[in-house]
Amino acid sequence: MDAGVLFSGGKDSSLAALLLTDFYDVTLVHVGFGIGDAASNAETTAEALGFPFARLELDEEVGEEVVAQLREDGFQRNGIQQLHERALDAVAAEGYDAVADGTRRDDRVPSVSRAWAQSLEERHEIDYLSPLAGFGRRAVDRLVTETLQVEEAPAATLAKGDYEGELRKLVREAGGDAAVDDVFPEHMQTRVTGRRQ
């Protein structure tokens, strides 16, 4: 069986992929808008981890809808949730037996409700997997420390393949630097650079 794992190059999606390898042929799938180096950054991490990699680009209209939501709200939650659901739908449409992500038990956003997961499965005739759903942040951090090499930097400067990097650019195009500062507070993020030996 094959699984497409929604992949950013971060520790959660990397760990989720590793947990699935005993049961699935895993492909790491970056979903974005083709802006900047996000997909290439995710691909570099996929290669370092030894997984096949695929890229999917969402329609420009999806980006416009998400940016409008972000700017209307002035915070990330609803826009990121909307984008995550669209990304899972895109991966599910690719014909994998299963689709997975790196959402954890205590994630506020993105999250996948039981009802939405069942809808995804029924609409695409796939299995939705959330390998980290039973893990809290501390447990994930411990597993990552034992398993993965990780670098940490301010989100605005980290070369990663997650939603935030591309969305920052789209929000900047729509409303300038002030709009980016309104939606994305400064915080630290991580990027996986390889496996621990």
Secondary structure, DSSP 8 states (H G I E B T S, - for coil): -EEEEE--SSHHHHHHHHHHTTTSEEEEEEEE---TTHHHHHHHHHHHHT--EEEEE--HHHHHHHHHHHHHHTSSHHHHHHHHHHHHHHHHTTT-SEEE----TT--SS---HHHHHHHHHHHT-EEE-TTTT--HHHHHHHHHHHEEEEEEETTT----SHHHHHHHHHHHHHHHHHHHHHS---EEEEEEEE--
